[in-house]
Amino acid sequence: MDAPTEQPHAAVRARSPSRDSLLIRRTMAEVTPVAEQVTSYFYAMLFVRRPDLRSLFPAAMDMQRDRLFRALLRAAEHIDDTEALLAHLQSLGRGHRKYGTRAEDYPTVGECLIGALNRYASRSWNAETEEAWVRAYTKISQIMIDAAAADELCAPAWWCAEIVAHDRRTSDVAVITVRPDRPYPFLAGQYTSLETPWWPRIWRHYSFASTPRSDGLLTFHVKAVPAGWVSTALVHRARLGDTIRLGPPAGSMTVDHTTDCGLLCLGGGTGIAPIEALIEDVAEHGERRPVEVFYGARTDHDLYDIDTLLRLQQSHAWLSVRAVVDQQARLRLPDVIREHGPWNGFDAYLSGPPGMIRSGVDALKNIGTPSERIRHDSVEGPAVARG
Ligand SMILES: NC(=O)C1=CN([C@@H]2O[C@H](COP(=O)(O)OP(=O)(O)OC[C@H]3O[C@@H](n4cnc5c(N)ncnc54)[C@H](O)[C@@H]3O)[C@@H](O)[C@H]2O)C=CC1
């Protein structure tokens, strides 16, 4: 994602913001309209001060130059939400190991961040604001540094993986299976970051389409999207035997096995991949909790994995699968959940395009689903930006 664009899993608590948080928000309000310039200035400063850091970023910086910067700003905005921030930043810190980031790089990044904000938020900037940003950045960077150091003791910074199956399902969707060079631990519902040999240092996120398997293989669903360099290479260029790199697993859209409540799953397009992993997870735990899947696609032809889902439905009485095809349906995917249900006693899992997640969350909230029962990974940024 890419990782720098992950966002705090936002269960925003109703609490009055701290003074630091208010000052940070004031800066953000001033820099948001000139975000492009602030970002360019930040990276220019960073690479002038530390030219050696340039090699950690992709050759074409326009593709993701603002990801690190945006991630830092977003984390600062959530500075009061310690619980959400902690999990998010730990994941970010672990994910940064694959870029080659070291603890000693963080102070320079912080100086450039504050330098850029100081310059572009000049109307509201003062000594108190600077202190608030220094405190926020110190907290953010320390969590990331600590998480990276702890991870170093037990996991590699990245895994190499060989493509062992490449199944073109439609003109733009491929189901790709890889064999990692070392065991790769993860949970059903999580995703990873992936780098191809053709676009070095450009990482994109893909969800695991199954539970961990005894043969250690990992499967991803990839759709080539316009201007999506990584996805297009994976669908149209990758061949058996090619080697990709994987970052660590991330994401919190996992099944809570301490309850037996039902699962309402919405999978849009290739967003169906982690939903399939969740179904397998429930099956492997021998649970007989209801799992209701709505699989949305634009056309019949885009339901590229409906056969897998129907096979799973045949073998599990607790599983129900419904396809919702835009061209045929009166309603779009998120709207159909209002027509079915009620969904009391169900946890909701959403995976698909950002717009689908947003309207799905709205639809669920409108029918009274509490937000702590709605799970999805971030709507903006890498979790769903899979170019
Ligand atoms: N490949 C993977 O592992 C994963 C991919 N994703 C994300 O899923 C998306 C899949 O893209 P496509 O296959 O092109 O899906 P798509 O754009 O063809 O849409 C799939 C379904 O979502 C619905 N939808 C789309 N936009 C909507 C909106 N604004 N409001 C309500 N419903 C909407 C459509 O009606 C359709 O039923 C991408 O954004 C990808 O990043 C998410 C999780 C995992």
PDBQT file of the ligand as one rigid body, heavy atoms in Angstrom, charges set to zero:
ROOT
HETATM    1  N1  LIG A 401      -7.785  -7.679  -5.439  1.00  0.00    +0.000 N 
HETATM    2  C1  LIG A 401      -7.973  -7.702  -4.157  1.00  0.00    +0.000 C 
HETATM    3  O1  LIG A 401      -7.365  -8.493  -3.429  1.00  0.00    +0.000 OA
HETATM    4  C2  LIG A 401      -8.932  -6.737  -3.507  1.00  0.00    +0.000 C 
HETATM    5  C3  LIG A 401      -9.447  -5.676  -4.224  1.00  0.00    +0.000 C 
HETATM    6  N2  LIG A 401     -10.203  -4.741  -3.605  1.00  0.00    +0.000 N 
HETATM    7  C4  LIG A 401     -10.696  -3.591  -4.321  1.00  0.00    +0.000 C 
HETATM    8  O2  LIG A 401     -11.907  -3.968  -4.945  1.00  0.00    +0.000 OA
HETATM    9  C5  LIG A 401     -12.104  -3.183  -6.096  1.00  0.00    +0.000 C 
HETATM   10  C6  LIG A 401     -12.485  -4.116  -7.216  1.00  0.00    +0.000 C 
HETATM   11  O3  LIG A 401     -12.622  -3.418  -8.399  1.00  0.00    +0.000 OA
HETATM   12  P1  LIG A 401     -13.491  -3.981  -9.587  1.00  0.00    +0.000 P 
HETATM   13  O4  LIG A 401     -13.331  -5.452  -9.668  1.00  0.00    +0.000 OA
HETATM   14  O5  LIG A 401     -13.150  -3.139 -10.780  1.00  0.00    +0.000 OA
HETATM   15  O6  LIG A 401     -14.990  -3.667  -9.112  1.00  0.00    +0.000 OA
HETATM   16  P2  LIG A 401     -16.118  -2.898  -9.885  1.00  0.00    +0.000 P 
HETATM   17  O7  LIG A 401     -15.783  -1.471 -10.009  1.00  0.00    +0.000 OA
HETATM   18  O8  LIG A 401     -16.396  -3.667 -11.127  1.00  0.00    +0.000 OA
HETATM   19  O9  LIG A 401     -17.345  -2.987  -8.868  1.00  0.00    +0.000 OA
HETATM   20  C7  LIG A 401     -17.731  -4.175  -8.238  1.00  0.00    +0.000 C 
HETATM   21  C8  LIG A 401     -19.069  -3.968  -7.575  1.00  0.00    +0.000 C 
HETATM   22  O10 LIG A 401     -19.040  -2.858  -6.698  1.00  0.00    +0.000 OA
HETATM   23  C9  LIG A 401     -20.158  -2.018  -6.946  1.00  0.00    +0.000 C 
HETATM   24  N3  LIG A 401     -19.782  -0.613  -6.844  1.00  0.00    +0.000 N 
HETATM   25  C10 LIG A 401     -18.735  -0.023  -7.475  1.00  0.00    +0.000 A 
HETATM   26  N4  LIG A 401     -18.694   1.289  -7.140  1.00  0.00    +0.000 NA
HETATM   27  C11 LIG A 401     -19.757   1.511  -6.328  1.00  0.00    +0.000 A 
HETATM   28  C12 LIG A 401     -20.258   2.657  -5.646  1.00  0.00    +0.000 A 
HETATM   29  N5  LIG A 401     -19.670   3.854  -5.762  1.00  0.00    +0.000 N 
HETATM   30  N6  LIG A 401     -21.363   2.521  -4.882  1.00  0.00    +0.000 NA
HETATM   31  C13 LIG A 401     -21.959   1.343  -4.767  1.00  0.00    +0.000 A 
HETATM   32  N7  LIG A 401     -21.530   0.215  -5.366  1.00  0.00    +0.000 NA
HETATM   33  C14 LIG A 401     -20.446   0.308  -6.143  1.00  0.00    +0.000 A 
HETATM   34  C15 LIG A 401     -20.539  -2.288  -8.380  1.00  0.00    +0.000 C 
HETATM   35  O11 LIG A 401     -21.931  -2.028  -8.515  1.00  0.00    +0.000 OA
HETATM   36  C16 LIG A 401     -20.223  -3.741  -8.534  1.00  0.00    +0.000 C 
HETATM   37  O12 LIG A 401     -21.315  -4.510  -8.097  1.00  0.00    +0.000 OA
HETATM   38  C17 LIG A 401     -10.865  -2.367  -6.330  1.00  0.00    +0.000 C 
HETATM   39  O13 LIG A 401     -11.075  -1.061  -5.850  1.00  0.00    +0.000 OA
HETATM   40  C18 LIG A 401      -9.839  -3.088  -5.477  1.00  0.00    +0.000 C 
HETATM   41  O14 LIG A 401      -8.845  -2.203  -5.019  1.00  0.00    +0.000 OA
HETATM   42  C19 LIG A 401     -10.558  -4.865  -2.289  1.00  0.00    +0.000 C 
HETATM   43  C20 LIG A 401     -10.091  -5.906  -1.531  1.00  0.00    +0.000 C 
HETATM   44  C21 LIG A 401      -9.263  -6.949  -2.094  1.00  0.00    +0.000 C 
ENDROOT
TORSDOF 0
